[in-house]
């Protein structure tokens, strides 16, 4: 049975970091908001081996309450905060990559922060510690990377506040980052998220033990910090995860030693989490880091988002979680749309999860996002040259609304022959990326897939192609007119809600469109209806009427009529009989069970 007290904090403690190393960066160290530090000490840990070419370094940026101890160094070591994802053979594989993780500037786990001694006074900085920003954190990390003799990072990876740092790295140090992986993050916190942080900071500052931040040697603001952490934990969970944890035994709180309200089970949980946090974290660091996170605003610092992301020179993998209401999916989509508008390569997945913002730190969701991160990093390490391993098998059963196709695709050979060499291609409903992978091997550079089914994304990434998890019924507003030479819609038209809308968007975004679909007027369908009087289930159409991904049952003539109505020009039709794998030249609407059209609209 799962322990309801289990959380992303369960493995964390204030224990000595046995494998941590420290380095001092000479000052004076000028900060973005005008403050100055005489020098900066950085506490960091590394995992794996740096390659001879120094091209396999991955910097992992931690969230607000994390530190340098991202994973165990051995079985005898204490657990790290992201052991789930980092280690030999794991999503971020320490057998392949050289991992660096450093406690952030302003932290309380070895890197210069408010609890350290101010050499000018001989006492802890406390409330006099200068204000810091995400840019300051990343500048310190960049200096550390310099000290390690690394010119360019293979990737920067981070979730939550760590994701903000990953974005800052890519925009402020564009030539030093090959790939960026921001997870469950944003370009700017929402007003709602800011509000929770404001309440938490007030709880700390109004605690009688805070003493203006100069509480070292005294009891300190333990209650204020605990309450701030309780508030934070509420935002990290989803409504569903809280219901699963606490609704069943709502009136059976667990007895814990911390003296906060414990009448309800959720109260004892929050009391426990708040009390544990006080044992390992400094209140001044909490204030400094939460303020830095709240100040992060890409549009303010780099200009409109499209302009801002045009600074980047890296590939992007953006991951969000469906139940995250603290950093909601819409904020990740805003990042993705800006990257697309800047015409930078991006892969995006919105992972289904009931765990809320903490999903990326919990075992429940690693199986979903882990393979995607692994495939993306492997692709980056391989230089995006098609030498990535074969797609993982077997893949899980797709969502019934998926555009994911199993088995050989007879239309792929024909479609590939219709695409001019080297042109940019957008594949709407790309499935596991088979066709895009073929085009990549043929030398096409500008390739992008859209696919609804998250299970297919990792396979597409392994093939060396960028892909966005996306529902075509939302339209293609993020793409400009004629952004691609070719836009594909292969065996997907019959599954979307609004075929006219999708077709018009297809010919807007592409110079030409190539559309394939099953012909439901094929003679086998007509004969089945005639003989049985019910919806057909045949080799070409193997679904029962109630279990089919198909919403529309169009014929070749139906498609031709719709194109005429929409003002879409048909340049060519290829009709196929899948049973014989031959082209059909006579009465295609009767004799072909599959059709491919080349279309355009001025």
C-alpha positions as CSV (number, residue, x, y, z in Angstrom):
1,X,0.0,0.0,0.0
2,X,1.3,3.5,-0.9
3,X,2.3,5.6,2.1
4,X,0.0,8.7,1.9
5,X,2.8,10.7,3.5
6,X,5.1,9.9,0.6
7,X,6.0,13.0,-1.5
8,X,8.7,14.5,-3.6
9,X,10.4,15.5,-0.4
10,X,10.4,12.0,1.1
11,X,14.0,11.3,0.1
12,X,15.5,14.6,1.0
13,X,17.2,15.5,4.2
14,X,19.8,17.8,5.7
15,X,22.4,15.1,5.8
16,X,26.0,16.0,4.9
17,X,26.6,15.8,1.1
18,X,29.4,13.3,1.1
19,X,30.2,13.6,-2.6
20,X,29.9,17.3,-2.9
21,X,32.7,19.4,-4.1
22,X,33.2,23.2,-3.7
23,X,34.9,25.8,-5.8
24,X,35.3,29.5,-5.1
25,X,34.7,32.0,-7.9
26,X,36.8,35.1,-7.4
27,X,34.9,38.4,-7.1
28,X,33.7,41.0,-6.9
29,X,30.6,39.2,-8.3
30,X,28.2,41.7,-9.7
31,X,24.5,40.8,-9.5
32,X,21.8,41.7,-12.0
33,X,19.8,43.9,-9.5
34,X,22.9,45.9,-8.4
35,X,24.2,43.9,-5.5
36,X,27.8,42.7,-5.2
37,X,29.2,39.6,-3.6
38,X,33.0,39.6,-2.8
39,X,33.2,36.0,-4.1
40,X,30.9,33.0,-4.7
41,X,31.4,29.5,-3.5
42,X,29.6,26.9,-5.5
43,X,28.7,23.4,-4.2
44,X,28.3,20.8,-6.9
45,X,28.3,17.1,-7.7
46,X,29.2,15.3,-10.8
47,X,28.2,11.8,-12.1
48,X,29.6,9.7,-15.0
49,X,32.7,10.5,-17.1
50,X,33.4,13.5,-19.2
51,X,34.2,12.3,-22.7
52,X,37.6,13.0,-24.3
53,X,35.8,15.6,-26.6
54,X,34.0,17.1,-23.6
55,X,30.8,16.9,-25.5
56,X,28.6,14.8,-23.2
57,X,28.0,17.2,-20.3
58,X,24.4,17.6,-19.1
59,X,23.7,20.3,-16.5
60,X,20.7,19.5,-14.2
61,X,19.1,22.6,-12.6
62,X,17.1,21.9,-9.4
63,X,13.9,23.4,-8.2
64,X,13.4,25.7,-5.3
65,X,14.0,23.2,-2.5
66,X,16.6,21.0,-4.2
67,X,20.3,20.9,-4.1
68,X,23.4,19.4,-5.8
69,X,22.6,15.8,-4.7
70,X,20.5,14.9,-7.7
71,X,21.2,11.1,-7.4
72,X,23.0,8.4,-5.5
73,X,26.7,7.9,-6.3
74,X,26.6,4.3,-5.0
75,X,24.2,1.9,-3.3
76,X,25.7,3.1,0.1
77,X,24.9,6.7,-0.7
78,X,21.9,8.7,0.5
79,X,19.1,9.0,-2.0
80,X,19.1,12.0,-4.4
81,X,16.1,14.2,-5.2
82,X,15.9,12.8,-8.8
83,X,17.2,9.2,-8.4
84,X,14.2,8.1,-10.5
85,X,15.6,9.7,-13.6
86,X,19.4,10.0,-13.1
87,X,21.7,7.0,-12.9
88,X,23.2,4.1,-14.9
89,X,20.8,3.1,-17.6
90,X,18.1,5.6,-16.5
91,X,16.5,8.3,-18.5
92,X,19.5,10.6,-17.9
93,X,22.1,7.9,-18.2
94,X,25.3,8.4,-16.2
95,X,26.9,5.6,-18.3
96,X,26.6,7.9,-21.3
97,X,26.5,11.4,-19.9
98,X,28.6,13.5,-17.6
99,X,26.1,15.0,-15.2
100,X,26.6,18.2,-13.3
101,X,24.3,19.5,-10.6
102,X,25.0,22.5,-8.4
103,X,23.2,24.1,-5.5
104,X,21.9,27.5,-6.8
105,X,23.2,30.8,-5.7
106,X,21.2,31.9,-2.7
107,X,20.7,28.3,-1.5
108,X,21.6,26.8,1.8
109,X,23.3,23.6,0.8
110,X,26.9,24.7,0.2
111,X,26.6,27.5,-2.5
112,X,26.9,31.1,-1.3
113,X,23.6,32.1,0.3
114,X,22.1,34.1,3.2
115,X,23.3,31.7,5.9
116,X,26.9,32.1,4.9
117,X,29.3,34.6,6.5
118,X,29.4,38.1,5.2
119,X,33.2,38.9,5.3
120,X,32.5,42.6,5.9
121,X,30.7,41.9,9.2
122,X,31.9,38.4,10.3
123,X,28.2,37.4,10.7
124,X,25.8,35.6,8.4
125,X,24.4,37.7,5.6
126,X,20.8,37.0,6.7
127,X,18.4,39.6,5.6
128,X,21.2,41.7,4.1
129,X,22.0,39.1,1.4
130,X,21.7,40.9,-1.9
131,X,18.7,40.3,-4.1
132,X,19.3,37.6,-6.8
133,X,17.6,36.6,-10.1
134,X,17.5,33.5,-12.2
135,X,20.1,35.2,-14.5
136,X,22.5,35.4,-11.5
137,X,22.0,31.7,-10.8
138,X,22.7,30.7,-14.3
139,X,25.8,33.1,-14.6
140,X,27.3,31.3,-11.6
141,X,26.5,27.9,-13.2
142,X,28.2,29.1,-16.4
143,X,31.3,30.1,-14.5
144,X,31.4,26.7,-12.8
145,X,31.1,25.0,-16.3
146,X,34.1,27.2,-17.3
147,X,36.1,26.0,-14.4
148,X,35.3,22.4,-15.4
149,X,36.8,23.1,-18.8
150,X,33.6,22.6,-20.7
151,X,32.8,25.0,-23.5
152,X,29.4,23.7,-24.6
153,X,26.8,21.7,-22.7
154,X,25.1,18.8,-24.5
155,X,21.9,19.7,-22.6
156,X,20.5,21.7,-19.7
157,X,17.6,20.0,-18.0
158,X,15.4,21.2,-15.2
159,X,11.9,21.2,-13.8
160,X,9.8,23.9,-12.2
161,X,12.3,26.6,-11.1
162,X,15.0,24.4,-12.7
163,X,13.1,24.7,-16.0
164,X,13.3,28.5,-15.7
165,X,17.1,28.1,-15.4
166,X,17.2,25.9,-18.4
167,X,15.3,28.5,-20.5
168,X,17.7,31.2,-19.1
169,X,20.7,29.1,-20.1
170,X,19.4,28.7,-23.7
171,X,18.5,32.4,-24.2
172,X,21.4,34.1,-22.3
173,X,24.2,31.6,-23.3
174,X,22.9,30.4,-26.7
175,X,26.2,29.1,-28.1
176,X,26.9,27.0,-25.0
177,X,23.8,24.8,-25.1
178,X,23.0,22.1,-27.7
179,X,19.7,21.1,-26.2
180,X,17.3,22.4,-23.5
181,X,14.8,20.4,-21.6
182,X,12.4,22.6,-19.5
183,X,9.9,20.5,-17.6
184,X,6.7,21.7,-15.9
185,X,7.8,25.3,-16.1
186,X,6.9,28.7,-17.5
187,X,8.3,31.9,-19.0
188,X,6.6,33.9,-16.2
189,X,4.6,32.8,-13.2
190,X,0.9,33.4,-13.2
191,X,-0.6,35.9,-10.7
192,X,-2.2,32.9,-8.9
193,X,1.2,31.2,-8.5
194,X,2.7,34.5,-7.3
195,X,0.0,34.9,-4.8
196,X,0.9,31.6,-3.1
197,X,4.5,32.7,-2.9
198,X,3.6,36.0,-1.4
199,X,1.6,34.4,1.3
200,X,4.4,32.0,2.1
201,X,7.0,34.8,2.4
202,X,4.6,36.8,4.6
203,X,4.3,33.8,6.8
204,X,8.0,33.7,7.3
205,X,8.6,37.4,7.7
206,X,5.7,37.8,10.2
207,X,7.0,35.0,12.4
208,X,8.4,36.6,15.6
209,X,11.5,34.5,15.2
210,X,12.4,36.1,11.8
211,X,14.0,39.2,13.4
212,X,14.4,40.9,10.0
213,X,16.3,37.9,8.7
214,X,19.0,38.1,11.4
215,X,17.9,35.1,13.4
216,X,21.0,32.9,13.3
217,X,21.9,31.7,16.8
218,X,18.2,32.0,17.8
219,X,15.1,29.8,17.3
220,X,14.4,31.3,13.8
221,X,11.1,31.5,12.0
222,X,10.4,27.8,12.2
223,X,6.6,28.2,12.2
224,X,6.6,30.7,9.3
225,X,8.8,28.5,7.2
226,X,6.8,25.4,7.9
227,X,3.5,27.2,6.9
228,X,5.2,28.5,3.7
229,X,6.1,24.9,2.9
230,X,2.6,23.6,3.7
231,X,1.2,26.2,1.2
232,X,3.7,25.1,-1.3
233,X,2.8,21.5,-1.0
234,X,-0.8,22.2,-1.7
235,X,0.2,23.8,-5.0
236,X,2.4,20.8,-6.0
237,X,-0.5,18.3,-5.8
238,X,-3.6,18.0,-8.0
239,X,-7.2,17.8,-6.9
240,X,-7.2,14.1,-7.9
241,X,-4.0,13.3,-6.0
242,X,-5.2,15.0,-2.9
243,X,-8.5,13.1,-3.1
244,X,-6.7,9.8,-3.6
245,X,-4.4,10.5,-0.6
246,X,-6.8,11.9,1.9
247,X,-10.5,11.5,1.1
248,X,-10.7,7.8,2.1
249,X,-9.4,8.4,5.7
250,X,-10.2,12.1,6.0
251,X,-11.1,11.8,9.7
252,X,-8.2,9.6,10.6
253,X,-5.1,11.8,10.8
254,X,-1.8,10.3,11.6
255,X,-0.1,11.3,14.8
256,X,3.1,13.3,14.0
257,X,5.4,15.2,16.3
258,X,4.9,18.6,14.7
259,X,2.5,21.0,16.5
260,X,0.2,22.2,13.8
261,X,-3.5,21.5,13.2
262,X,-4.0,17.7,12.7
263,X,-7.7,17.2,12.9
264,X,-7.9,15.9,9.3
265,X,-5.6,13.5,7.5
266,X,-4.6,16.2,5.1
267,X,-3.7,18.4,8.1
268,X,-1.3,15.8,9.5
269,X,0.3,15.3,6.1
270,X,0.9,19.1,5.7
271,X,2.2,19.3,9.3
272,X,4.6,16.5,8.6
273,X,5.9,18.1,5.3
274,X,6.2,21.5,6.9
275,X,8.0,20.2,9.9
276,X,10.4,18.1,7.9
277,X,11.2,21.0,5.7
278,X,12.3,23.3,8.6
279,X,14.9,20.6,9.5
280,X,16.8,21.0,6.3
281,X,16.1,24.4,4.8
282,X,16.9,28.1,5.6
283,X,14.1,30.6,5.7
284,X,16.2,33.4,4.2
285,X,17.1,31.1,1.3
286,X,13.4,30.3,0.8
287,X,12.7,34.0,0.5
288,X,15.6,34.7,-1.8
289,X,14.9,31.8,-4.2
290,X,11.2,32.2,-4.3
291,X,11.6,35.9,-5.1
292,X,14.1,35.0,-7.9
293,X,11.6,32.6,-9.3
294,X,8.8,35.2,-9.1
295,X,10.9,37.8,-10.9
296,X,11.6,35.5,-13.8
297,X,10.0,37.1,-16.9
298,X,11.4,36.2,-20.3
299,X,9.4,38.8,-22.2
300,X,10.6,41.6,-19.9
301,X,14.2,40.5,-20.1
302,X,14.5,39.4,-23.7
303,X,11.6,41.0,-25.5
304,X,8.4,39.5,-27.0
305,X,8.6,35.7,-26.7
306,X,9.1,35.0,-30.4
307,X,12.0,37.5,-30.4
308,X,13.3,36.0,-27.1
309,X,13.4,32.4,-28.3
310,X,15.0,33.5,-31.6
311,X,18.1,34.1,-29.4
312,X,18.4,30.3,-28.8
313,X,20.5,28.0,-31.0
314,X,19.5,24.8,-29.3
315,X,17.0,22.0,-29.8
316,X,14.1,22.0,-27.3
317,X,12.2,19.3,-25.5
318,X,9.3,20.8,-23.5
319,X,7.3,18.6,-21.2
320,X,4.2,19.5,-19.2
321,X,1.7,17.5,-17.2
322,X,-2.1,17.6,-17.6
323,X,-3.0,18.0,-13.9
324,X,-0.4,20.7,-13.1
325,X,-2.4,23.8,-12.2
326,X,0.6,25.6,-10.7
327,X,2.5,25.7,-14.0
328,X,-0.3,24.8,-16.3
329,X,-0.1,23.2,-19.8
330,X,-1.1,26.5,-21.4
331,X,2.2,28.1,-20.2
332,X,4.3,25.3,-21.8
333,X,2.2,25.7,-25.0
334,X,3.1,29.4,-24.9
335,X,6.8,28.4,-24.8
336,X,6.3,25.9,-27.6
337,X,4.4,28.4,-29.8
338,X,7.2,31.0,-29.3
339,X,9.8,28.4,-30.3
340,X,7.9,27.5,-33.4
341,X,7.3,31.2,-34.3
342,X,11.1,31.7,-34.0
343,X,11.5,28.7,-36.3
344,X,13.7,26.7,-33.8
345,X,13.4,22.9,-33.5
346,X,11.2,21.7,-30.7
347,X,9.6,18.6,-29.4
348,X,6.7,18.9,-27.0
349,X,4.6,16.4,-24.9
350,X,1.8,17.1,-22.5
351,X,1.9,14.0,-20.3
352,X,-1.3,12.6,-18.8
353,X,-0.9,12.6,-15.0
354,X,-3.0,12.8,-11.8
355,X,0.0,13.9,-9.7
356,X,0.0,17.7,-10.3
357,X,3.1,19.8,-10.5
358,X,5.2,17.2,-8.7
359,X,4.6,14.7,-11.4
360,X,8.2,14.9,-12.8
361,X,9.6,13.9,-9.4
362,X,7.4,11.0,-8.8
363,X,7.6,7.3,-9.8
364,X,4.1,7.3,-11.2
365,X,5.0,9.4,-14.2
366,X,8.6,8.5,-14.9
367,X,7.5,5.6,-17.2
368,X,5.7,8.2,-19.4
369,X,8.2,11.0,-19.7
370,X,11.5,9.1,-19.0
371,X,11.7,7.4,-22.5
372,X,11.1,10.7,-24.2
373,X,13.9,12.5,-22.3
374,X,16.2,9.5,-22.9
375,X,15.5,9.4,-26.6
376,X,16.0,13.2,-26.9
377,X,19.3,13.2,-25.2
378,X,20.5,10.2,-27.1
379,X,19.6,11.9,-30.3
380,X,21.5,15.1,-29.3
381,X,24.6,13.0,-28.3
382,X,24.5,11.3,-31.7
383,X,24.7,14.6,-33.4
384,X,21.2,14.4,-34.9
385,X,22.7,12.3,-37.7
386,X,20.3,9.4,-37.8
387,X,22.5,7.0,-35.8
388,X,20.0,6.7,-32.9
389,X,18.9,3.3,-31.8
390,X,15.7,1.7,-33.1
391,X,12.5,2.8,-31.5
392,X,11.6,1.1,-28.2
393,X,9.4,-2.0,-28.5
394,X,6.7,-2.8,-27.6
395,X,4.8,0.4,-27.5
396,X,1.8,0.7,-25.3
397,X,-1.7,0.5,-26.8
398,X,-2.5,4.0,-28.1
399,X,-5.5,6.2,-27.3
400,X,-8.4,5.3,-29.5
401,X,-8.3,8.9,-30.8
402,X,-4.7,8.4,-31.8
403,X,-3.4,8.8,-35.3
404,X,-0.9,6.1,-34.5
405,X,-0.8,3.3,-37.1
406,X,0.4,-0.2,-36.8
407,X,1.7,-2.5,-39.5
408,X,3.1,-1.7,-42.9
409,X,1.8,1.4,-44.6
410,X,1.2,0.9,-48.3
411,X,0.8,4.6,-48.8
412,X,4.2,5.6,-47.5
413,X,6.1,4.5,-50.6
414,X,3.7,6.5,-52.8
415,X,3.8,9.6,-50.6
416,X,7.6,9.5,-50.3
417,X,7.8,9.5,-54.1
418,X,5.5,12.5,-54.3
419,X,7.7,14.7,-52.0
420,X,10.4,16.7,-53.8
421,X,13.9,16.0,-52.5
422,X,15.2,18.0,-49.5
423,X,12.0,20.1,-48.8
424,X,10.6,20.9,-45.4
425,X,7.8,18.7,-44.3
426,X,5.1,18.9,-41.6
427,X,3.4,15.6,-40.9
428,X,-0.1,16.0,-39.3
429,X,-0.7,12.8,-37.4
430,X,2.8,11.4,-37.7
431,X,2.3,8.3,-35.5
432,X,5.6,6.8,-34.5
433,X,7.4,8.8,-37.2
434,X,8.1,6.1,-39.7
435,X,7.5,8.3,-42.7
436,X,9.4,11.3,-41.3
437,X,12.3,8.9,-40.4
438,X,12.4,7.8,-44.0
439,X,12.5,11.4,-45.2
440,X,15.3,12.2,-42.7
441,X,17.4,9.4,-44.1
442,X,16.7,10.8,-47.5
443,X,18.3,14.1,-46.5
444,X,15.4,16.3,-45.5
445,X,16.4,18.7,-42.7
446,X,13.3,20.7,-41.8
447,X,11.0,18.0,-40.5
448,X,8.3,18.2,-37.8
449,X,5.5,15.9,-36.8
450,X,2.2,16.5,-34.9
451,X,0.8,13.5,-33.0
452,X,-2.0,13.2,-30.4
453,X,-0.8,10.0,-28.8
454,X,1.9,10.5,-26.2
455,X,3.1,6.9,-26.4
456,X,4.3,7.4,-30.0
457,X,6.4,10.5,-29.3
458,X,9.5,8.8,-27.9
459,X,9.7,6.5,-31.0
460,X,9.5,9.6,-33.3
461,X,12.2,11.4,-31.3
462,X,14.5,8.3,-31.6
463,X,14.1,8.5,-35.3
464,X,15.7,11.9,-35.1
465,X,12.6,14.0,-35.8
466,X,11.0,16.8,-33.7
467,X,7.4,16.2,-32.8
468,X,4.6,18.0,-30.9
469,X,1.8,16.4,-29.0
470,X,-1.1,18.2,-30.5
471,X,-4.8,17.8,-31.4
472,X,-5.4,18.9,-35.0
473,X,-8.9,20.1,-34.1
474,X,-7.2,23.0,-32.4
475,X,-6.0,24.4,-35.8
476,X,-2.5,25.3,-36.8
477,X,-2.4,29.0,-35.7
478,X,1.2,28.7,-34.4
479,X,2.4,28.2,-38.0
480,X,2.8,31.0,-40.5
481,X,1.5,30.8,-44.0
482,X,3.5,28.6,-46.3
483,X,6.0,27.8,-43.6
484,X,6.5,24.3,-45.0
485,X,7.0,23.2,-48.6
486,X,4.9,20.1,-47.9
487,X,2.3,19.3,-45.3
488,X,1.2,15.6,-44.9
489,X,-2.1,14.3,-43.6
490,X,-1.8,10.5,-44.0
491,X,-4.8,8.4,-43.0
492,X,-5.9,11.0,-40.5
493,X,-8.6,13.1,-42.2
494,X,-11.3,10.6,-41.3
495,X,-10.5,10.9,-37.6
496,X,-10.7,14.7,-37.0
497,X,-13.8,16.6,-35.9
498,X,-13.7,19.2,-38.6
499,X,-12.2,18.0,-41.9
500,X,-12.8,21.3,-43.8
501,X,-11.0,23.3,-41.2
502,X,-8.0,20.9,-41.1
503,X,-7.8,20.9,-44.9
504,X,-7.9,24.7,-45.2
505,X,-5.2,25.0,-42.5
506,X,-3.1,22.3,-44.3
507,X,-3.0,24.2,-47.6
508,X,-2.4,27.5,-45.7
509,X,0.7,26.3,-43.9
510,X,2.0,24.2,-46.8
511,X,3.0,25.1,-50.4
512,X,1.4,21.8,-51.2
513,X,-0.5,19.2,-49.2
514,X,-0.5,15.5,-49.5
515,X,-3.6,13.7,-48.1
516,X,-4.2,10.0,-47.9
517,X,-7.3,8.3,-46.5
518,X,-9.3,5.0,-46.7
519,X,-12.0,5.0,-49.4
520,X,-15.2,3.9,-47.7
521,X,-17.0,3.5,-51.0
522,X,-14.7,0.6,-51.9
523,X,-16.6,-2.4,-53.4
524,X,-15.8,-4.6,-50.3
525,X,-17.6,-2.1,-48.1
526,X,-20.6,-1.9,-50.5
527,X,-20.8,-5.7,-50.8
528,X,-20.6,-6.1,-47.0
529,X,-23.4,-3.7,-46.5
530,X,-25.5,-5.4,-49.2
531,X,-24.9,-8.9,-47.9
532,X,-25.0,-8.3,-44.1
533,X,-27.0,-5.1,-43.7
534,X,-24.6,-3.7,-41.0
535,X,-21.4,-1.8,-40.7
536,X,-18.6,-3.7,-42.3
537,X,-15.6,-5.1,-40.6
538,X,-13.0,-6.0,-43.2
539,X,-9.3,-6.4,-43.6
540,X,-9.1,-2.8,-44.9
541,X,-11.5,-1.5,-42.2
542,X,-10.9,-3.7,-39.1
543,X,-13.0,-1.7,-36.6
544,X,-16.5,-2.2,-35.2
545,X,-18.7,0.8,-35.7
546,X,-18.6,1.5,-31.9
547,X,-14.8,1.0,-31.5
548,X,-13.5,2.9,-34.5
549,X,-11.1,5.9,-34.5
550,X,-12.9,7.0,-37.6
551,X,-15.4,9.8,-37.3
552,X,-16.1,10.3,-41.0
553,X,-16.6,7.7,-43.7
554,X,-15.7,9.5,-46.8
555,X,-15.3,8.3,-50.4
556,X,-12.9,9.6,-53.1
557,X,-15.8,11.4,-54.7
558,X,-16.7,13.0,-51.3
559,X,-13.2,14.3,-51.0
560,X,-13.2,15.7,-54.5
561,X,-16.5,17.4,-53.9
562,X,-15.2,19.0,-50.6
563,X,-12.0,20.3,-52.4
564,X,-14.2,21.9,-55.0
565,X,-16.4,23.5,-52.4
566,X,-13.3,24.9,-50.4
567,X,-11.5,26.2,-53.5
568,X,-8.7,23.6,-53.1
569,X,-6.9,22.6,-56.3
570,X,-6.3,18.9,-56.8
571,X,-3.0,18.3,-58.7
572,X,-2.9,14.6,-58.7
573,X,-4.6,11.5,-57.3
574,X,-3.0,8.1,-56.7
575,X,-5.6,5.3,-56.0
576,X,-4.5,2.0,-54.4
577,X,-5.8,-1.5,-53.9
578,X,-4.1,-2.6,-50.7
579,X,-5.0,-6.3,-51.3
580,X,-2.9,-6.3,-54.5
581,X,-0.6,-3.4,-53.6
582,X,-1.3,-2.0,-57.1
583,X,-2.4,1.3,-58.4
584,X,-6.0,1.5,-59.6
585,X,-6.7,3.3,-62.9
586,X,-10.3,2.5,-63.6
587,X,-13.3,3.5,-61.4
588,X,-11.1,4.4,-58.4
589,X,-14.1,5.1,-56.2
590,X,-15.2,1.5,-56.6
591,X,-12.0,-0.4,-56.9
592,X,-9.5,1.5,-54.7
593,X,-9.6,1.2,-50.9
594,X,-7.0,3.9,-50.4
595,X,-6.4,7.3,-52.1
596,X,-3.6,9.8,-52.0
597,X,-4.2,13.4,-53.3
598,X,-1.7,16.2,-53.9
599,X,-3.5,19.5,-53.3
600,X,-2.9,23.2,-52.9
601,X,-4.6,26.6,-52.5
602,X,-3.0,29.9,-53.6
